[in-house]
């Protein structure tokens, strides 16, 4: 069964084009599913019934998990059993008609334009680390890239003269993203003045943004960076790694960009994913209306 699990994980990458992070999340979800059901071995996953899966979903809901989290865990289970039946390892798919709770609409947290400016101005660009951090923040806000796309960005995927970046996103899909003049200028300075000092001779790499000794910057490290600068800027909102991506999309829509263009810039496969940001802009308009209209 361990072999089947490995084949399933490869199927997620090769056939479905899912990212490494999603693959790891699915593996964790399946392990938790098996442990919760008290299965002694992976082989017992083939004897699971629809009732057991439904009971498991109910248990997750009773434990207070968010609907979106439950839906993701069910997606992992459904994908696994779809694979097992399609490959002929099982005759019946026990997860076929199981449904998760409605996700509902969870609006992403965003910064105002003033808060973004305060955040961008925090790094001390007279230092190597400060200039690197300012460049990362500028590039994220200028492009709307995912943090994972930023920290894995390679030299061959940027052109500061033509002002564009090739982002390598979910499902191994590439997209060309314009780069604003301010971000391009900071990126050029970083590449010329800072990166050569950070790259280590014994550890050559094409990764753009580096830590001391030529090490790659992790997602966790970036979270620390943005949280620290947010506190220094007096921003009380809880900062997440994706907050500049969310702010990028919302500010574009606020200033007249059309939804399809924002979808392409973000690299969303489904425009329904991008539409979440229209809820934010609509909420902002409602708030303005409520404050400004005499009969609101």
Steps between C-alpha positions, in 0.01 A plus 500: 500500500795730561580459132144600408527808720823601327338449160208714613731784605677480163160505330419828678806661347516340156132461414332777701789748498464577871780681681742338742330681790158362400645152461647514849171634640307212339744248646455650848122501463496133402724404792270686740197333343651154549609576856159638597328188368744289702636320195798285588648501151470696177345196335189542713420819309360273228229373735371842609125559449306809399349512850846516656597789274175685578550445873856629468374819330244547778769453763718766338207742499422426867867565582455854374703480179422761237284392207784576256737274697247217507445540125874471436527187712210345311665597171806295602284199586298530179815529287650191664197279447449634148855392423455159664184418301629645171811283524298191586628458854144536633162422344290759685584861588369557856554877479316555172178649637634651822471878516668750729334792673457818301818704512331836517689817421808577704636838400880525487672753723636802308692818573393849403721687254632710789583190704684347203708817465585498871599133479719553192682789668606302808815315378824695537621502140845626604569142614530190282225314686271803497541552126428131439188512718374821337552343158304188593212706634501729196503207257216324683278807500590589140424153361252330733719191500452226755768491767600151383550644149715782638735289712545250214551769235813441290723744315399373156137590571551874547574786261544834673553684170177382340335507844343156526522182707407146402319354798497122545171435674265223608478197276843590356336772290696801382371852452661829404442777754585868437741662743448863600782754466552541876525124558725460194738766630524337842549159340782630284671655803463178698645287219798732451578607857374232740454160344871456405586547870243241612582226251752249634775363274445143619124526460423648157130550432267665251253598773457879501441580867758360741582506870849521646732225377303450180213316667152522353238699691223282636130580510522506881786749487304727267205484741733623777628779277160640406366462854797690646470787252125509552545546872756776441256670263229495767273271298265321738354258245629143514749476216522183292748405226232562235376837625682699231358269232150560632565875523638504144180347361265716706679827417498417128123444507451812714678703233305367203675182386271239346453163665640293210828694500538456875429128458784472249740699716426283804519175302157376606371211291139583588365855500275403791816503715573857394144613566562480875676837466187663357333423832769709666454795264122476532533498879717812485240678287225397740700636793554830318131517415400427860720781628427756229133465405259694727235230482726196506 
